């Protein structure tokens, strides 16, 4: 068993390893740096060792992390425009930090009366969590309730009215979230629930690995944070499009396939619809209707010069006039039917 100092000495090349067969000794630092590059002082340049934490393994590449970062930088810029109109005061959001880890390690640092908002991003599975620091929450409540922002607050439990007002702020931000994500994928954010019960939030999220995005919020000289936790399982279905190049270039819309469109049009041309010509209408009493017999004539409410209505699938579509086509009766389309035609006179 080697001590930590001995391990450090081996990695730095201070100790040579002797071969059992009597060969030349081997320097561990040289083995880790096979290129044999030398430092300016004549020594061997040490190979840069990347630290890997087996308890918090990275689940997404740097490109995917960068894409999420760009999305929320865009969200911060959108909130810079929309939040001041909602709060009626100057607000400056700015994305300052992004990291990944386990949700239970992040949540234990929040005060007990923190309000957590569970947001779904349909059609993605699961929920993401959004929360704001208490100093910012109290300042927002003071502003929405018509008070004066003085930069001081007394920590207290959030009432139902407080929670409702803060939910309104989050619902206001959902449109900006949708727009920020639209360059990568089309999503429909919605606020599912808001709660101060950390145990319930912990039960909902479990021990999932999440992306933590911290947005700094400055309101009239008071600085706080808004934290967004996005589970890895939520982002997994769109991991292939989480690329900064896609975000910069914009999401590609579905291209029209001319061959598929032509095939669909040909299939539609073969569809059949019932066509009905309304010659007119008449009102009869039940007595007259019961006494009708073969050869009786029913007088309609239309004249020979009145346009006839053509129905396609029981819906009025055209006007026509009656005539003959060869030896058969027929109608000739004169114009298209409009819904407001029923209110006009002369038809």
C-alpha positions in Angstrom: 0.0 0.0 0.0 1.5 3.3 -1.1 1.1 6.5 0.8 -0.3 9.6 -0.9 3.2 11.2 -0.9 4.7 8.1 -2.6 1.9 8.2 -5.3 2.6 11.9 -5.9 6.3 11.2 -6.2 5.7 8.4 -8.7 3.4 10.7 -10.9 6.0 13.5 -10.8 8.8 11.2 -11.9 10.8 11.4 -8.7 10.9 7.6 -8.3 12.0 5.1 -10.9 10.5 1.6 -11.1 13.0 -1.3 -11.3 12.3 -4.1 -13.7 12.2 -7.7 -12.3 14.2 -9.1 -15.2 17.1 -6.8 -14.6 16.2 -4.4 -17.4 16.5 -0.7 -17.2 14.4 1.2 -14.7 11.2 2.9 -15.9 10.1 6.3 -15.0 6.3 6.5 -14.5 6.1 10.1 -15.7 7.9 9.1 -19.0 5.3 6.3 -19.5 2.5 8.8 -19.1 4.2 11.2 -21.5 5.3 9.0 -24.4 6.0 11.9 -26.7 9.1 12.7 -24.6 8.5 16.5 -24.6 10.9 18.4 -22.4 10.1 21.5 -20.3 12.2 24.6 -20.7 14.2 23.7 -17.5 15.3 20.4 -19.1 12.9 18.2 -17.2 10.1 16.2 -18.7 6.8 18.0 -19.2 4.2 16.4 -17.0 1.1 15.1 -18.7 -2.1 17.0 -17.7 -4.3 14.6 -15.8 -8.0 15.2 -16.0 -9.9 14.6 -12.7 -12.9 12.2 -13.0 -15.4 11.9 -10.2 -17.0 8.4 -10.3 -19.8 9.6 -8.0 -20.8 12.5 -10.3 -20.0 11.3 -13.9 -20.7 13.7 -16.7 -23.7 12.6 -18.7 -23.6 15.2 -21.4 -20.8 16.4 -23.7 -19.3 19.9 -23.5 -21.2 20.7 -26.7 -24.5 19.7 -25.2 -23.8 21.7 -22.0 -22.8 24.7 -24.2 -26.1 24.4 -26.1 -28.1 24.5 -22.9 -26.0 27.5 -21.7 -26.7 29.4 -24.9 -30.5 28.7 -24.6 -30.5 30.2 -21.1 -28.3 33.1 -22.1 -31.0 33.9 -24.6 -33.7 33.4 -21.9 -31.9 36.0 -19.7 -31.8 38.5 -22.5 -35.6 38.0 -23.2 -36.3 38.4 -19.5 -34.4 41.7 -19.5 -37.1 43.0 -21.7 -40.2 41.3 -20.4 -39.7 41.4 -16.6 -39.5 45.2 -16.2 -42.9 45.5 -17.9 -44.4 43.0 -15.6 -42.8 44.2 -12.3 -42.8 47.9 -13.3 -39.2 48.3 -12.3 -35.8 47.8 -13.7 -34.6 44.1 -13.7 -31.3 42.8 -15.1 -31.1 39.0 -15.3 -27.7 37.4 -16.3 -26.7 33.7 -16.5 -23.6 33.3 -14.3 -23.1 29.6 -13.6 -23.9 26.2 -15.0 -22.9 22.8 -13.5 -24.2 19.3 -13.2 -24.6 17.1 -10.1 -27.2 15.3 -8.0 -30.4 17.1 -7.1 -30.3 16.2 -3.4 -26.9 17.8 -3.0 -28.2 21.1 -4.4 -31.5 21.2 -2.5 -30.0 20.8 0.9 -28.5 24.3 0.7 -31.8 26.1 0.3 -33.7 27.6 3.2 -36.8 25.7 4.5 -39.3 28.3 3.2 -38.0 28.4 -0.3 -40.8 28.2 -3.0 -40.2 25.6 -5.7 -41.9 25.7 -9.0 -42.4 22.5 -11.0 -42.4 23.2 -14.8 -43.1 20.7 -17.5 -41.7 21.0 -21.0 -44.1 19.1 -23.2 -43.5 16.7 -24.9 -40.4 16.0 -22.8 -40.8 13.7 -19.8 -40.5 14.8 -16.2 -40.3 18.2 -14.6 -37.7 20.9 -14.2 -37.5 22.9 -11.0 -37.3 26.7 -10.8 -36.7 28.7 -7.6 -35.6 32.2 -6.6 -33.6 33.3 -3.6 -35.6 34.7 -0.7 -34.3 38.3 -1.0 -35.4 38.6 -4.6 -38.8 36.9 -3.8 -39.6 39.4 -1.0 -38.6 42.3 -3.2 -40.8 41.1 -6.0 -43.7 40.7 -3.6 -43.2 44.2 -2.2 -43.2 45.6 -5.8 -46.3 43.7 -6.8 -48.2 44.7 -3.7 -47.4 48.4 -4.2 -44.8 48.7 -1.5 -41.4 50.5 -1.7 -38.3 48.6 -2.4 -35.8 49.5 0.3 -33.4 46.5 0.0 -34.3 45.2 3.5 -36.6 42.2 4.3 -37.6 40.1 7.2 -37.5 36.4 6.6 -41.0 34.9 7.1 -43.2 32.1 5.8 -44.7 32.7 2.4 -48.5 33.0 2.6 -51.0 31.6 0.0 -51.3 35.1 -1.5 -47.5 35.4 -1.7 -47.2 32.1 -3.5 -49.9 33.0 -5.9 -48.2 36.3 -6.8 -44.9 34.5 -7.4 -46.6 31.8 -9.5 -47.9 34.7 -11.7 -44.4 35.8 -12.3 -43.3 32.3 -13.3 -46.2 31.9 -15.6 -45.2 35.2 -17.2 -41.8 33.8 -18.0 -43.1 30.7 -19.7 -43.5 32.5 -23.0 -39.8 33.5 -22.9 -38.8 30.0 -22.1 -40.7 28.7 -25.1 -39.1 31.3 -27.4 -35.6 30.6 -26.0 -35.9 26.8 -26.7 -37.5 27.3 -30.1 -34.2 27.5 -31.9 -33.4 23.9 -30.8 -36.8 22.2 -30.3 -40.5 23.1 -30.1 -41.6 22.9 -26.5 -44.7 23.9 -24.5 -43.7 25.0 -21.0 -46.4 25.0 -18.3 -46.4 25.5 -14.6 -47.6 22.3 -12.9 -47.3 23.1 -9.2 -45.6 25.4 -6.7 -44.7 24.3 -3.2 -42.5 25.1 -0.2 -42.4 21.4 0.8 -38.8 20.4 0.1 -39.5 16.8 1.0 -42.2 16.6 -1.6 -39.9 18.1 -4.2 -37.2 15.7 -3.2 -39.6 12.8 -3.6 -40.6 14.1 -7.1 -37.1 14.6 -8.4 -35.5 11.7 -6.5 -31.7 11.3 -6.7 -31.6 12.4 -10.3 -28.6 14.0 -11.9 -29.5 17.5 -13.0 -28.1 20.6 -14.7 -28.1 23.6 -12.5 -28.3 27.0 -14.2 -27.9 30.0 -12.0 -29.3 33.3 -13.2 -28.3 36.4 -11.3 -31.1 38.9 -10.9 -30.5 42.6 -9.9 -33.5 44.7 -8.8 -32.7 48.3 -8.0 -29.3 47.4 -6.5 -30.4 44.2 -4.7 -28.8 41.1 -6.2 -30.3 37.6 -5.9 -30.4 34.4 -7.9 -32.9 32.3 -9.9 -31.9 28.6 -10.0 -33.2 26.2 -12.7 -32.7 22.5 -12.3 -33.2 20.4 -15.4 -33.0 16.6 -15.0 -30.8 14.6 -17.4 -33.7 12.2 -18.1 -35.7 15.2 -19.4 -33.0 16.3 -21.8 -32.1 12.8 -23.0 -34.8 12.6 -25.8 -33.3 15.7 -27.4 -29.6 15.1 -26.7 -28.9 14.7 -30.4 -30.0 18.3 -31.1 -28.4 19.9 -28.1 -25.6 21.3 -30.2 -24.4 24.9 -30.2 -24.1 24.9 -34.0 -27.8 24.0 -34.2 -28.7 26.8 -31.8 -26.7 29.4 -33.8 -28.0 28.2 -37.2 -31.6 27.8 -35.9 -33.8 24.7 -35.9 -34.4 23.3 -39.4 -38.1 23.3 -40.3 -39.5 20.2 -42.0 -38.7 20.4 -45.7 -41.5 19.8 -48.2 -41.0 16.6 -50.2 -42.4 17.3 -53.7 -42.8 13.6 -54.5 -44.7 13.0 -51.3 -46.9 16.0 -51.8 -47.7 14.9 -55.4 -48.7 11.4 -54.1 -50.9 12.9 -51.4 -52.6 15.2 -54.0 -53.2 12.3 -56.3 -54.8 10.3 -53.4 -57.0 13.2 -52.6 -58.2 13.6 -56.2 -59.7 10.1 -55.9 -61.8 10.9 -52.9 -65.5 11.2 -53.5 -68.0 13.6 -51.8 -71.8 13.8 -52.0 -73.0 16.9 -53.9 -76.5 18.2 -53.3 -78.4 20.9 -55.2 -81.1 22.7 -53.2 -83.9 23.6 -55.5 -85.8 25.5 -52.8 -88.0 25.0 -49.7 -91.6 25.0 -48.7 -93.6 25.0 -45.6 -96.5 22.6 -45.2 -98.9 21.8 -42.4 -99.0 18.3 -41.1 -102.6 18.0 -42.6 -101.4 18.9 -46.0 -98.4 16.6 -45.8 -100.6 13.7 -44.8 -102.9 14.3 -47.8 -100.1 14.4 -50.4 -100.5 11.9 -53.3 -98.8 11.1 -56.6 -99.0 14.0 -59.0 -99.4 16.7 -56.5 -97.3 19.8 -57.0 -95.5 21.6 -54.2 -94.7 25.3 -54.8 -91.2 26.2 -53.7 -90.0 29.6 -52.4 -87.6 30.2 -55.3 -88.2 31.5 -58.8 -86.7 30.2 -62.0 -84.2 33.1 -62.0 -83.0 32.5 -58.4 -79.6 31.0 -57.9 -79.5 27.5 -56.4 -77.3 26.5 -53.5 -74.8 23.7 -54.0 -73.9 21.6 -50.9 -70.7 19.5 -50.7 -70.7 17.0 -47.9 -73.8 18.8 -46.4 -72.0 22.2 -46.4 -72.9 25.1 -48.6 -70.1 25.8 -51.0 -71.4 27.4 -54.3 -74.2 29.1 -56.2 -75.5 27.6 -59.5 -78.2 28.0 -62.1 -80.2 25.1 -63.5 -79.9 24.0 -67.1 -79.3 21.0 -69.4 -76.1 19.2 -70.3 -76.9 17.2 -73.4 -80.0 15.2 -72.5 -79.5 15.5 -68.8 -80.4 18.1 -66.3 -77.5 19.9 -64.7 -76.4 23.1 -63.0 -73.7 25.6 -63.8 -71.5 27.1 -61.0 -71.8 30.8 -60.9 -69.9 31.9 -57.8 -68.6 30.8 -54.4 -70.9 30.8 -51.4 -69.9 32.9 -48.3 -71.3 32.6 -44.8 -72.7 36.1 -44.7 -74.7 35.6 -47.9 -77.6 34.2 -45.8 -78.1 37.7 -44.3 -78.3 39.4 -47.7 -81.4 39.9 -49.8 -82.1 38.7 -53.3 -80.6 35.2 -52.9 
